[in-house]
Amino acid sequence: MNAHIRKIVTYTEETRIEGGKVAERPLRLFGVAAVLTNPWAGRGFVEDLSPEIRAIAPILGELLTDTILRQTGSGEVIEGYGKAAVVGTSGEVEHASALIHTLHFGNFYRKAVGAKSYLSFTNVRGGPNCSIAIPLMHKHDEGMRSHYLTVQFAINDAPAPDEIVVALGASIGGRPHHRIGDRYQDLKELGGNDR
């Protein structure tokens, strides 16, 4: 089964000054997205999505992981990571979810960066030029708030109604001048997670 990828889009951003203060270490954000034909488009309600998931998700996982590693230089330097999918207006959000919420997709990226944390995500329905928002968290520590970041960009002609955009995001560094602590400080202060 062919993935029918129409285009690959890459995105980079470097923040050197935040809050009027020069960053000690610039924050670098990266994104890569594949625009592909929705394999379930025009077929009505499809009960079993698994054949397409097994055929297409590994292709996307490998391709997007390889591309983001070329952008960043290596998996070792990536600190924050995440994923996203946007299905066109003729598709279901379940179609977007199907291609990214599977180990057939995510394990390529997880293994390449040596991650311990789960891949944070978004999956939405939208049209051309809609925001592709990829939430990030630290690859080893989901409580490290310095790496709660979002890679955000848009593709002016995607997704078409019968397409899906599947994306990965990465950061080298955390927010410049981060100063809100981490989740563990709150847990200690509150005496647990119940308040």
C-alpha positions as CSV (number, residue, x, y, z in Angstrom):
1,M,0.0,0.0,0.0
2,N,1.4,3.4,-1.1
3,A,1.4,6.3,1.4
4,H,0.7,8.8,-1.5
5,I,2.8,11.6,0.1
6,R,2.3,14.8,-1.9
7,K,4.9,16.9,-0.1
8,I,7.3,17.1,2.8
9,V,7.5,20.5,4.7
10,T,10.2,21.4,7.2
11,Y,10.2,24.3,9.7
12,T,13.0,25.8,11.9
13,E,13.0,28.6,14.4
14,E,15.7,30.1,16.7
15,T,14.8,32.3,19.6
16,R,17.8,34.5,20.6
17,I,16.0,37.2,22.7
18,E,13.1,36.5,25.0
19,G,11.4,39.1,27.2
20,G,13.9,41.7,26.0
21,K,16.8,39.6,27.4
22,V,19.4,37.7,25.4
23,A,19.1,34.0,25.8
24,E,22.2,32.4,27.4
25,R,21.5,29.5,24.9
26,P,19.2,30.1,21.9
27,L,16.1,27.9,21.7
28,R,16.0,26.0,18.5
29,L,12.6,24.5,17.3
30,F,12.2,22.1,14.4
31,G,9.2,20.7,12.6
32,V,8.6,18.3,9.7
33,A,5.3,17.4,8.1
34,A,4.2,15.0,5.5
35,V,1.1,15.8,3.4
36,L,-0.6,12.6,2.2
37,T,-3.8,11.4,0.8
38,N,-6.2,10.2,3.5
39,P,-6.3,6.4,2.8
40,W,-9.9,6.3,4.2
41,A,-11.2,9.2,2.1
42,G,-14.4,8.6,0.1
43,R,-15.0,5.2,1.6
44,G,-17.7,6.1,4.1
45,F,-17.4,4.8,7.7
46,V,-14.5,2.3,7.8
47,E,-14.8,0.0,10.8
48,D,-11.3,-1.5,10.7
49,L,-8.5,1.1,10.2
50,S,-5.7,-1.3,11.1
51,P,-4.6,-2.5,7.5
52,E,-3.8,1.1,6.5
53,I,-2.3,1.9,9.9
54,R,0.1,-1.1,9.6
55,A,1.0,-0.2,6.0
56,I,1.4,3.6,6.2
57,A,2.3,4.5,9.8
58,P,5.8,2.8,9.6
59,I,6.6,4.6,6.3
60,L,5.6,8.0,7.9
61,G,7.5,7.2,11.2
62,E,10.7,6.3,9.4
63,L,10.6,9.2,6.9
64,L,9.7,11.9,9.3
65,T,12.2,10.7,11.9
66,D,15.0,10.6,9.3
67,T,14.1,14.1,8.2
68,I,14.0,15.7,11.6
69,L,17.3,14.0,12.5
70,R,18.8,15.6,9.4
71,Q,17.5,18.9,10.5
72,T,18.8,18.7,14.1
73,G,22.0,16.8,13.4
74,S,21.3,13.8,15.6
75,G,18.8,12.2,18.0
76,E,21.2,12.9,20.9
77,V,20.9,16.7,20.7
78,I,17.0,16.6,20.6
79,E,15.7,17.5,24.1
80,G,11.9,18.1,23.6
81,Y,9.8,16.1,21.2
82,G,6.2,15.7,20.1
83,K,3.8,14.7,17.2
84,A,0.7,16.0,15.6
85,A,-1.8,15.2,12.8
86,V,-4.4,17.3,11.0
87,V,-7.1,15.6,8.9
88,G,-8.8,17.5,6.1
89,T,-12.5,18.4,6.4
90,S,-13.8,15.3,4.6
91,G,-12.0,13.0,7.1
92,E,-12.5,12.0,10.7
93,V,-10.3,13.1,13.6
94,E,-10.0,9.3,14.1
95,H,-8.1,9.1,10.8
96,A,-5.6,11.7,12.0
97,S,-5.3,9.8,15.3
98,A,-4.9,6.4,13.6
99,L,-1.6,7.3,11.9
100,I,0.2,8.8,14.9
101,H,-1.3,6.9,17.9
102,T,0.4,3.6,17.1
103,L,3.8,2.2,18.0
104,H,4.2,1.5,14.3
105,F,4.7,5.3,13.9
106,G,6.0,6.6,17.2
107,N,8.6,4.0,18.0
108,F,10.9,5.2,15.2
109,Y,11.2,8.7,16.8
110,R,11.2,7.4,20.4
111,K,14.1,5.0,19.7
112,A,16.0,7.5,17.6
113,V,16.2,10.1,20.4
114,G,16.5,7.6,23.2
115,A,13.3,8.8,24.9
116,K,11.7,7.7,28.1
117,S,8.7,10.1,28.0
118,Y,5.6,9.5,25.9
119,L,5.2,11.6,22.8
120,S,2.9,14.5,23.5
121,F,0.4,15.1,20.7
122,T,-2.4,17.0,19.0
123,N,-4.9,15.6,16.5
124,V,-7.5,17.8,14.9
125,R,-9.6,18.5,11.8
126,G,-8.7,21.5,9.6
127,G,-8.3,23.0,6.2
128,P,-5.5,24.5,4.2
129,N,-3.3,26.9,6.2
130,C,-4.6,25.8,9.5
131,S,-2.2,25.8,12.4
132,I,-0.1,22.7,12.9
133,A,0.6,22.9,16.6
134,I,3.0,20.2,17.9
135,P,3.3,20.2,21.7
136,L,6.7,19.2,23.1
137,M,7.9,17.8,26.4
138,H,11.3,16.7,27.5
139,K,12.2,13.3,26.1
140,H,13.4,12.0,29.5
141,D,11.2,13.9,32.0
142,E,7.6,14.8,31.4
143,G,7.6,17.0,34.5
144,M,10.3,19.3,33.3
145,R,8.3,22.4,32.4
146,S,11.2,24.2,30.8
147,H,10.5,22.0,27.8
148,Y,6.7,22.5,27.6
149,L,6.9,24.1,24.2
150,T,4.9,24.2,21.0
151,V,6.2,24.1,17.4
152,Q,3.7,25.9,15.3
153,F,3.5,26.5,11.6
154,A,1.1,26.2,8.7
155,I,1.1,24.8,5.1
156,N,-0.8,27.2,2.8
157,D,-2.3,24.4,0.6
158,A,-2.7,21.6,3.1
159,P,-4.5,19.6,4.2
160,A,-7.0,19.4,1.3
161,P,-10.3,17.9,2.3
162,D,-9.1,14.4,1.4
163,E,-5.6,14.7,2.9
164,I,-3.9,14.3,6.3
165,V,-0.9,16.2,7.6
166,V,1.3,14.1,9.9
167,A,4.1,16.0,11.8
168,L,6.9,15.6,14.2
169,G,8.5,18.4,16.3
170,A,11.7,18.8,18.3
171,S,13.6,21.3,20.4
172,I,17.2,21.8,21.2
173,G,17.0,23.6,24.5
174,G,14.1,24.7,26.6
175,R,12.4,28.1,27.0
176,P,14.9,30.8,27.5
177,H,14.9,32.2,31.1
178,H,12.4,29.6,32.3
179,R,11.5,30.3,35.9
180,I,8.2,28.5,36.8
181,G,9.9,25.4,38.3
182,D,8.8,21.9,37.5
183,R,5.9,19.6,38.4
184,Y,7.9,18.0,41.2
185,Q,8.2,21.2,43.1
186,D,4.4,21.6,43.0
187,L,3.9,18.1,44.2
188,K,6.2,18.7,47.1
189,E,4.6,22.0,48.0
190,L,1.0,20.5,47.8
191,G,1.9,17.2,49.5
192,G,0.7,15.1,46.6
193,N,-1.4,15.3,43.4
194,D,-4.8,15.5,45.0
195,R,-5.3,19.2,45.3
